Amino acid sequence: MTRLLAEEDSPLALGLWERGASVRIGQVTQAIKGGSKKVRRIEDGYQYVGGFPAHMWKLATADTQYKTLSHSISTFPKRWNTLRKEIEARMHYVSIGPGTGEKDGTVLKHLASVASEPIVYIPVDISADLLRMSLEVSMQGIDEEKIDVLPIELDIASDRGLEGLRKVIGLMTDGPVLLSLLGNTLANFQEDAKMLANIAALLSGSDDMLLMEVATTKEASDEIAAKAASEYEGSVSFRNFVMAALTQYTNCTAESGRVVYDGHSSGTAIEITTYFTPKKRLEIYVSDTDHFPLGTKESIELYRSRKYTPEALENLFSGFSELSQKDTPYSDDFGVNTSLLRYGDSKHDWTIHPAARMS
């Protein structure tokens, strides 16, 4: 079998695009200006688009002060060792948001080892730069004769994009599919439950599985949310990452304002939203001629994330049956949960914490 990706010093030769680059940039700049909802923000996923944001993201993942992510990466192999026991036969692998590639490499090694024939690996990301970066890592130590690779640059927040991905999966795979959404990616979307439902619709076979990883919290109080916000605030690398997209799309710089971290309870989860607020009134340019004023009492939303309680996980995964799950706390309050799911009625008690379950 032949890999479908060009060598790393060549341009990405094969992919799927839901819309042209100019249309995408127009969508992003309209959102920064406020759009129809009059809420200025970086659109879901576009925090990672471009070489500079992708590089800043890679640096943030290695920052131990960014505890949710660094803990997620370092402990994933141990959690996967528990879950992989449910996969004993050939499965193709579709990874939505492969990140820096370490986790996909861990998954692929097992999938290749149990497959009697070559499998298809489809990494999907809105950022072509992150796709290239992740593949350099995920394919290390993999026998290329056992895996065909089809990288897809795609905005999964688009309904048309997901429909296109569904068709590609149907064309490229000839058996059960393992679909993953790792690294707490689900928590970054404005409508996380709707996004999960849309992604789950990509599972078409009774033997297909969904591999989910989310950040967890023991409770959803405002006090705990403030603790979570302080974690983000303590990471300089994370701050540099969330500012990267804004500096790429506008004339804003880190020196022209400050990054504000707001943690609050949303009922069964906590939300951490990061904003840029100017030190003084700024004229924000989104192109050479298009600009708008931003006052000191105004802001631009840079990034949103969540941590889920057991009740929130039960609600999110209510349409699935749980095959296996592993929760790994990194403090008395927070942890990371990885679950292997299949469509069906869920009766699982999503109990997480205390830290004694870290073993």
C-alpha positions in Angstrom: 0.0 0.0 0.0 1.1 3.6 -0.6 0.9 6.5 1.7 -1.3 9.3 0.4 0.6 12.1 2.0 3.5 13.9 0.2 6.9 13.8 1.9 7.3 16.4 4.7 9.3 18.8 2.5 6.5 18.9 -0.1 3.2 20.7 -0.1 0.2 18.9 1.1 -1.1 17.4 -2.1 -4.4 15.8 -1.1 -7.2 17.2 0.9 -10.8 18.3 1.2 -11.9 21.9 1.4 -15.4 23.0 2.3 -14.9 26.6 1.0 -12.2 28.8 -0.4 -9.6 30.5 1.7 -10.9 34.0 0.9 -14.4 33.1 2.1 -13.0 31.6 5.3 -11.0 34.8 6.1 -14.0 36.9 5.4 -16.0 34.8 7.9 -13.3 35.2 10.5 -13.0 39.0 10.1 -16.8 39.4 10.2 -16.8 37.5 13.5 -14.0 39.7 14.9 -16.1 42.8 13.9 -19.1 41.4 15.7 -21.2 39.9 12.9 -24.9 39.6 13.1 -24.9 38.7 16.8 -22.8 41.7 17.8 -20.4 39.5 19.7 -16.8 40.0 18.7 -14.9 36.7 18.8 -12.5 34.4 17.0 -14.6 31.7 15.2 -14.4 28.1 16.5 -11.2 26.4 15.3 -9.6 29.5 13.7 -7.4 30.0 16.7 -5.2 27.3 15.2 -5.2 28.3 11.5 -1.9 29.6 10.2 1.8 28.8 10.8 2.2 31.2 13.8 -0.9 30.0 15.8 0.0 26.4 15.1 3.6 27.0 16.4 2.3 28.8 19.5 -0.1 25.9 20.1 2.7 23.4 20.0 4.7 25.4 22.6 1.6 25.6 24.8 1.2 21.8 24.8 4.6 21.4 26.2 4.0 23.9 29.0 3.5 22.1 32.3 1.7 25.2 33.7 -1.0 24.5 31.1 -2.0 21.5 33.3 -5.1 20.2 31.5 -3.3 19.8 28.2 0.1 18.7 29.5 -1.5 16.1 31.8 -3.7 14.9 29.0 -0.8 14.2 26.7 1.5 12.6 29.3 -1.1 10.3 30.7 -2.9 9.3 27.5 -0.8 6.1 26.9 -1.8 4.7 30.3 -5.5 5.5 29.7 -5.3 4.0 26.2 -3.8 0.8 27.6 -7.1 0.3 29.4 -9.4 1.2 26.5 -7.5 -0.6 23.7 -8.5 -4.0 25.1 -11.9 -3.5 23.5 -10.3 -3.4 20.1 -9.1 -6.8 19.0 -9.7 -6.7 15.2 -9.1 -4.4 12.2 -10.5 -0.8 12.4 -9.9 2.2 10.3 -9.1 5.4 12.2 -10.5 8.9 11.7 -9.0 11.5 14.1 -10.7 14.9 14.4 -8.2 17.4 15.6 -5.1 15.3 15.9 -3.2 18.1 17.7 0.6 17.5 18.0 0.2 13.8 17.0 1.5 11.9 20.0 -1.9 10.4 20.9 -2.7 9.3 17.3 0.7 7.6 17.2 -0.2 5.6 20.3 -3.6 4.6 18.9 -2.2 3.8 15.4 0.4 1.4 16.8 -2.3 -0.7 18.4 -4.6 -0.6 15.4 -1.8 -1.6 13.1 -0.8 -4.5 15.4 -4.3 -6.1 15.4 -5.1 -5.5 11.7 -4.8 -8.4 9.3 -4.9 -6.0 6.4 -3.8 -2.4 5.9 -6.0 0.3 7.5 -6.9 3.9 6.5 -5.9 6.7 8.8 -7.8 10.0 8.2 -6.5 12.9 10.3 -8.9 15.9 10.0 -8.1 19.5 11.1 -9.0 23.0 10.1 -5.3 23.9 10.1 -3.1 22.5 7.4 -0.1 23.5 9.5 -1.2 21.4 12.4 -1.9 18.5 10.0 1.6 18.5 8.8 3.0 18.9 12.3 0.9 16.1 13.7 1.8 13.6 10.9 5.5 14.1 11.5 4.9 12.6 15.0 1.9 10.3 14.6 3.6 8.2 11.9 6.9 7.7 13.7 7.7 4.1 14.1 4.7 3.0 12.0 5.0 0.5 9.2 3.8 2.5 6.2 2.8 -0.7 4.4 0.1 -1.2 7.0 -1.5 2.3 6.9 -2.8 4.5 4.1 -2.9 8.2 5.2 -5.5 10.6 3.9 -5.1 14.0 5.6 -8.1 16.4 5.3 -8.1 20.1 5.9 -11.6 20.8 7.0 -13.8 23.0 9.2 -15.8 20.5 11.2 -18.1 23.3 12.5 -19.5 23.4 9.0 -22.5 21.1 8.3 -21.4 20.9 4.7 -17.9 20.0 5.8 -19.1 17.2 8.0 -21.3 15.8 5.2 -18.3 15.8 2.9 -16.2 14.0 5.5 -19.0 11.4 5.9 -18.9 10.7 2.2 -15.1 10.4 2.2 -15.1 8.0 5.2 -17.7 5.9 3.3 -15.6 5.8 0.1 -12.2 5.2 1.8 -13.0 2.6 4.4 -14.2 -1.0 4.0 -14.9 -2.0 7.6 -15.4 -0.7 11.2 -14.2 2.8 12.0 -12.7 4.2 15.2 -13.5 8.0 15.3 -11.7 10.1 17.9 -12.1 13.6 19.3 -9.3 13.9 21.8 -7.6 16.7 23.8 -10.9 18.3 25.2 -11.6 19.6 21.6 -15.3 19.2 22.1 -15.2 21.8 25.0 -14.0 24.5 22.6 -17.2 24.7 20.6 -19.9 27.2 21.4 -22.5 24.4 21.2 -20.7 21.3 22.4 -23.7 19.0 22.6 -24.8 19.8 19.1 -21.3 19.3 17.8 -21.0 15.9 19.5 -24.3 14.9 17.9 -23.1 16.0 14.5 -19.8 14.1 14.8 -21.5 11.0 16.1 -23.6 11.0 12.9 -20.3 10.1 11.1 -20.6 6.6 12.7 -22.6 4.5 10.3 -21.8 0.9 11.2 -22.9 -1.1 14.3 -19.2 -1.9 15.0 -18.0 1.7 14.8 -16.6 3.3 17.9 -16.1 6.8 19.3 -13.0 7.7 21.3 -13.7 10.8 23.5 -11.4 12.7 25.8 -12.6 15.6 27.9 -11.5 17.7 30.9 -13.4 17.0 34.1 -14.2 18.8 37.3 -15.6 17.3 40.6 -18.2 20.1 40.7 -19.5 23.1 38.7 -19.3 25.9 41.3 -18.2 29.4 40.6 -15.4 28.9 43.1 -14.0 25.9 41.2 -14.4 27.7 37.9 -12.3 30.5 39.3 -9.6 28.0 40.1 -9.7 26.7 36.5 -9.4 30.2 35.1 -6.3 30.8 37.3 -4.7 27.7 35.7 -5.0 29.2 32.3 -3.8 32.5 33.5 -0.7 30.9 34.9 0.5 29.7 31.5 2.4 32.3 29.5 2.5 29.9 26.6 -1.3 29.6 26.6 -1.6 33.4 26.6 0.8 33.6 23.6 -1.3 31.0 21.8 -4.7 32.7 22.3 -3.2 36.0 21.2 -1.6 34.5 18.1 -4.8 34.4 16.0 -5.8 37.9 16.9 -2.3 39.3 16.0 -2.5 37.3 12.7 -5.9 38.6 11.6 -5.7 42.2 13.0 -3.2 44.9 14.1 -3.6 44.0 17.8 -0.5 43.1 19.8 0.0 41.7 23.2 1.3 45.1 24.3 -1.9 46.9 23.2 -4.1 45.2 25.7 -4.5 42.5 28.3 -5.9 38.9 28.2 -8.7 38.3 30.7 -9.7 34.8 31.9 -13.3 34.4 33.0 -14.3 31.2 34.8 -18.0 30.6 35.6 -20.4 27.8 36.2 -22.9 26.8 33.5 -24.8 24.4 35.7 -23.3 20.9 35.1 -20.0 22.2 33.7 -17.6 25.1 34.2 -16.6 27.4 31.3 -13.4 29.3 30.9 -13.6 32.1 28.4 -10.5 34.2 27.4 -10.9 37.8 26.2 -8.7 40.5 24.8 -9.4 44.0 26.2 -7.5 47.1 25.0 -5.6 49.3 27.5 -6.9 52.3 25.6 -9.3 52.9 22.7 -7.9 51.1 19.6 -8.8 51.2 15.9 -8.8 47.6 15.0 -7.8 46.8 11.4 -9.0 43.5 9.8 -7.7 44.6 6.4 -6.0 47.6 4.9 -9.3 49.4 4.6 -11.7 47.6 6.9 -11.5 48.7 10.6 -13.6 49.4 13.7 -13.1 51.0 17.1 -12.6 48.9 20.3 -13.1 50.7 23.6 -11.6 49.9 26.9 -14.9 48.4 28.2 -15.2 46.2 25.1 -13.5 42.9 24.3 -12.9 40.2 21.7 -13.5 36.6 22.7 -10.3 34.6 21.9 -11.0 31.1 23.2 -13.5 29.1 25.2 -13.1 25.8 27.0 -15.0 23.7 29.6 -14.5 21.1 32.2 -17.4 18.6 32.7 -18.9 17.1 35.9 -20.1 13.5 36.0 -23.7 14.7 35.4 -22.5 16.6 32.4 -20.8 13.6 30.9 -23.9 11.5 31.5 -25.9 14.0 29.6 -23.4 14.4 26.8 -23.0 10.6 26.3 -26.6 9.7 26.9 -27.0 8.4 23.3 -24.1 6.0 23.7 -23.2 2.8 25.4 -19.9 2.9 27.3 -17.4 0.1 26.4 -14.6 1.3 28.6 -13.5 4.5 30.3 -10.6 5.8 32.4 -10.4 9.0 34.4 -7.1 10.4 35.5 -7.2 13.3 38.0 -4.3 15.7 38.3 -5.6 17.6 41.4 -8.3 17.4 43.9 -10.6 19.3 41.6 -9.7 18.5 38.0 -8.8 15.6 35.7 -9.1 14.1 32.2 -11.6 11.4 31.2 -11.1 9.2 28.1 -14.1 7.0 27.0 -14.6 4.4 24.3 -18.3 4.6 23.2 -20.7 3.0 20.8 -24.3 4.0 19.9 -26.8 2.6 22.4 -28.5 3.4 25.7 -26.0 4.4 28.3 -26.5 3.1 31.8 -23.0 4.0 33.1 -22.4 5.9 36.3 -20.0 8.6 35.3 -18.3 8.8 38.6 -14.9 10.6 38.5 -12.5 11.6 41.3 -11.3 11.6 44.0 -7.6 11.5 43.2 -7.3 8.0 44.6 -8.5 6.8 41.2 -5.3 8.0 39.6 -3.8 4.6 39.7 
